[in-house]
Structure formats: C-alpha cells, structure tokens
C-alpha cells in the first residue's frame, strides 16, 4: 500500500489553497503573456516598463494588505527595526528582476508548454542549493524523484519526428533549430538559475533572518529592492524611453493590465508558499503547471500536444507521485514571536 505524507507535504490548512493558487496563477501568466503578443509573436509594449510597473503594483498591494490590520506608522517602525533584512533582499530582488525580464523574451521564442518544461532544468540546481543553504540532506527517494522530474523535462526536447523523416528533411529540421538553441538556450539557462537561487534564498530569508518579520513587511522589502534593481537594469541598457508617454499608453491595454495584475498575485502567493512550504515543493508545483499549460495552450492557441509532450507530462506526474511518499520538511524557525500564520489563513479565507 502506498503512503502519502500529506501532513509533511501541506503542513497547515491553508497550504493546499496556496499550492493550488500558485499553480493556477503561473499557468495563467504564461497564457496571458502569450495572448499579449501580436501576430508576429512580438510585444507592442516595452517589457521593462511593464516589469517595473508590476513591481510598483506589488509594493502598493503589500503595503495595503499590511495596513489593513496595522497602522501606517507601524509600517515604518517595523521596516526601520528590520532594515538589515531589507539589505539582504537585494539578492533575490535582483535575481527575480532578471527572471521576470527574461520570461517575456523567452516566451517569444518558445510556446508556453515548452517554456515551462525547459525551466524544469532548475530542479536539480534547486535541490543542491537547498542542501547547501539549509544544511539538510535529501533522501535517496527524494533525489530519485528530482532526477526523474529532470528526465521528464528532457523528453520535451526529443523530436520523435526525426526518426521517421527522410535524411533531407532531418537535415533541414536540425538546421532550423540550431539558431534558436544557440541564442535562447543561454537565456533559459540564466532564467532557470535565477529562479533557483532566488527561490531558495528567499525561503531562507523568510524562515531564518526574517522569521520574526511580518510577511508583508518582507514583501515590501522585496519590492522596494526590485524597483531599484529594475531601475538599474534600465540605466544599464540605456533604455531611458521606458517611461515615455507613448510607452506608458501602450501599457494601458486590457491584456497588459491582466498580465500585471496576475504577476502581482503571483508575487504575494509565492511569499506565502515559501513561508508555509519550501522551494523543493515549489519546483514540483511548477512542473504540474505543464499539464494545464499544455491543455489550455492547445484550446486557446491551437498549439499541438505531441508525443514528446505527453511523455514529459507522464514522467513529471510519476516524479510528483514518488515525491509525495517522502516529501521534504523545512518549517520556519520558531523564535517565540507571534507568527503570521493566523493572518495568512484570514487572507486565504477572504480569497
């Protein structure tokens, strides 16, 4: 008989809600970004402008959620008292800034299903970083499930049609894909690496240095730092037209606004996810996005589901099944200060 350790997988009653919302929002993000492209798979708006304005929206949302139950003055008091944590958040903030900008670039080249599958190469990197930062050894079964998950992601890039094509067609097919991989494989690798390090380090800040800091104060720190990092990227690229009247007008299209609102919700839910669960389970949640992304991409954009996609999804599901039997447990450090769990549960009930 197979045993599922649900109590370790979802440590409290709001965890399952957070888990489901995380998957739904990320699937929605890939679809919304793809829908915001024009007929040539390009963007009519400046992606850095959108990313920066989204960070501002996340900051406003975090401040509003904190001030729902606290005074505005206490926001500054708590922020000043924990200013050292503000400095630590520059690391994940910069990494997430790169990640968000690269997501728009990579979704031009890859369809949503392929994009999420390729990002799963971050699985093993996340596991290694998790062991190093939290000094916790993963079990053999946990490592097997992670490796199977990685293999499942690799299936997506196996072009089974090559085995049935003629030699001439095979040559043409290979030549047509080399250019894409020469340029965009690096972008995917950088994006996956940013996601790994940012996710594990963000979990570390939430559970150890920031264990006693209110979760919305930590979100304020994250988004303040993210705004500064995105401004730095603007200066680095010399993109001083990002906030021209023309670019701002292009942002106020309903499709772009939906992308920004959905990304804002992702930022809030991700902080709850890492606070209640861990970055290892987060990689599995990301893998489960593939199933729904493949289905909705087919229904909305007529992107076909090939044999390699089916094999990848089946393998990912088996890896998730294996992981549920022996999940990683990494609770927050309890330092005798009232946690944010009650407030998180109240927020989930409102949702």
N, C-alpha and C positions, 0 to 999 in steps of 0.2 A: 504493500500500500504506500502511495506517495504522500509525503507530509509536506504541507506548505506552512512556512513560518510567517503567518500574516502579522503577528504581533511585532516581529522584528522588522518586517517589510514596511508596515504602516504603524508607527509607534503610538499615535493618538487618533482620535476620531475624526479630526479634520484633515489628516494626512491623505486619505483616499480622495477627498474632494480636491485638494491641492494637486495631487497626482493627475487626476483626470483633466482639470482645468489647464495644467501645464501642457499636456498633450494637445488638447483642443486648440489652445491659443497658438502653439507653434505650427500646427498643421494649417491653421487659418492664415498665419503670417506668410508662409510660402505661397499659398494660393493668392492672397491679396497682392503681394509684391508682383507676382507673375501677371495678375489681372491689370496692374497699373502700367504695364509696358504697352508700347504702341505696336503696330503691325509688324515692325522690323525688330521686335524684341529689345527696344531701347527705351530709355526713360525721357519723358518730356520735361522733367523737373531735375533740379540739382540734388543728388542723393546726399551730399554732405549737409546741405541746408536742412533736409528732412531729418537726418540723424540728429543734428544739433537741436532742432526744434522739438524733436521727440524727447530728448534728454531734459529739456526745459519743462515739457509737459509732465514727465515723470517726477521732476523735482516739485512742481506745483501740487501734483497728486499726493506725494508723500507728506508734504507739509500740511495739506488739507486733512489727510487721514490722521495725522498726529494731533492736530489742533481740534479734531472732533471731540476728543476726551481730555485734552490738556490746554493750558493757556499758551498764547503765542510767546509770552515772556519765558515760559519754561523751556520752550524750544531752544532759545538762545543759551539759556543756563545749562541745559544738558549738552548742547553742542560744544560749548566752551569747556565744560568739565571733561569732555572726552575728545578734546582736539587732537590728541595723539593718534586716535583711531582714524580721524579724518585724513591724516597724512598717510596712514597705511593703505587707505582705499585708493590711492593714486595708482597702485599696481593693477588691480582688477579693472579700474576705470579706464585706463589706457588700453588694456587688452580688449575689453569689451567695445571700445571705440573702434579699434581696428576690425574686430569681428563684425560689427554692425555695418561698417562701410563695405567690407568685402562681401557680405551677404548679398548686397544689391548687385555687385559686379559679377559674382558667380552665378546668380540666378538669371543673368543674361545668357550665359553660355550653356548652363545645364537646366533641364526641366526639373520641377520640384522634387520628384521621386529620386532621380539620380543625385541631385544636390544633397538631400538628406542622407542617402546611402553613403556617399563619399565622405560626408562629415563623420561617419561612424568609425573612421580610422582613428579618431581621438580616444576610442575606448581603452586601448592598452596603455596609451600615454597617461590617461586619467588615473588608471589603476596604479601605475608606477609612482606618479606624483602623490596620490593618496597615501601610499605606503610610506613615502619619504616624509611628507609634511605631518601626518598624524601618527607616524611610527606604529602602524598596525599592519600586520602580515595577513594577506588574503589567503584563504584556504585553497587547497588544490581544486575543489569543485568550483569555487568562485573564479579561479583563473581559467579553468576549462570553459566555463560559460562565457567568459570575456573573449577567449580566443575563438570560440565557435561564433560568437557575435561578429568578430572581425572577419572571419571567413565568409559569413553571410553577406557582409558588405562588399567583399571582393567579388562575389558571384555576379553582382550587378554590372560589373565591367567586362564580363565574359560575353563576347559577341558570338553566340552559337550559330548565327547565320553564316559565319566564315567557314564553318566545317562543311557547308552544303553549297557554297558558291563556287564558281569556276575560278581558275587561277587568276584570270584577268580581273574579275570582279573583286577578288580578295585583295589584289594589289591596289586597286582603286580605293577600296574601303579603308585599308590601312593608311594610305596616303592622306585620305580625307580627315582622319582622326589625329594624326601626328601633330598637326599645327595647334589644335585645341589643347592637347596634353602638354606640349612644350611650354605654353604660356600659362594655362589655367591650373595645371596640377600644382604649381608653386603657390598660387593663390589659395587653393583648397587646403594645402598643407599648412600654410600660415594661419588661415582661419581656424582650422581644427586645433592647432597648437595654442592659439589664443584662447579658444573655448576651454581647453583642458586646464591650462594654468590659471585662468581667471576663475573658473568654476571651483576648483579645489581650494585656491587661495581665498576666495570669497567665503566658502564654507568655513575655513579656518578662522577668518575674522569674525564671522557670525557666532561661532561656538567657543572661541577661546579669548582673544584680546577684547572682543566686543560682546562677550556673553552677558554682561550686565547692562549693555546699552540697548535702549528701546529699538526695536526693529525698524521703525520708521525714521528714527534719528540716523541709523546706519544707512538707510536708503537715501536720506538727504545728503549724507557724506558722499555716497557713491555717485549721485547725480551731479552734485556740485563739482566733484573731481572730473566727471565725464564731460561736463560742459567745458571746463578748462582744457581737457585733452583734445576735444574736438576743435576748439579754437586754435590750439597748437597745430593740429593737422591742416587747418585752413591756411594758416600762415606758412607752414612748411610747403604746401602745394602752391602757394601764391594765389589762391582762389579767393580774391577779395570781392568778387562779384556774387558770392553765395547769398548775400543779403540785399541784393539789388531789388528794386521794386518788381522787376519782371520775374525774378526767381521766386519771390515770396508769393506773387499772384498765382504762379503755377502750382504752388503747394496747396492752395485752397481749392482743390478739386476733391470731390467726394471720395474717389478711390484712394488718393494720397492721404486724406484725413483718416480714412479707415485703417490704413497701414500704420499711421502714427498712433492712433488710439489702441489698436491691437498690440503694438510693440510696447506701449506704456503698461498695459495689463500684464504682459509677459515679464517686464521688469519687476513688478510688485510680486507676482506669483513665484518667480524664481527665488526671491529672497525668502519667502515662506518655505519653499521646497527645501532649500539648503539648510534652513534653520531647523525644520522638523525631520528631514530625512538626510540624504547625503549625496555627494557628487557621483558615486558609483551607480546608485539607483537612477540618478538623473540621466546617465548615459543610456540606460535601458528604456527610460521613458522616451528619450529622443529616438531610439530605434523603433519603438512602437508607433511613432508618428508615420513611419514609412507605409504601413498598411493603409491608413486613412488617406495619406497624401496620394498614394498610387490610385486609390479608388476615386477620389474627388478630382484628381488631375485628368483621369480618363473621362469622367462625367462632364466636367466643365470645359476642358481644353482639348478633348479627344486625343490625349497623349496615350498611346497604346501600352498595354501591360504585356511585356514579352516574357519568354521562358526564364531568362536570367533574373528578371524582377521577381517572378513567382518563387524561384529557388532561393533568392536572397531573403524574401519575406518569411518563407517557411523556416529557414535556418535561424533567422533572428527570433522567431517565435519559440523555437526549441531552446535557444540560448536563454531566453527570458524564463521559460519553464524550468530549466535547470537551476537558474539563479534563485527562483522563489523558494527552492528547497533549503538553501543555505545563504540567506541574504547578509549583507554587511550591516553591522550595527555600530553607529557612531553618534551617540547622543551628545547634546550640548553640555558643557561643563557647568555644573550647578555650584554657584558660589554664595548661595544663601540669600540671593536677591530675587525679588518677585520677577518671574519670567514673563514673557509676552504671550504665553500660550492662551490665556483667557481672552486677551484682546484679539488674537488671531482667530479663535473659534467664533467670537462675536462677528468678526468681519466675514467669515465663511458662511455664517448663518444668514447674514444680510445678502450675500451673493446668491 
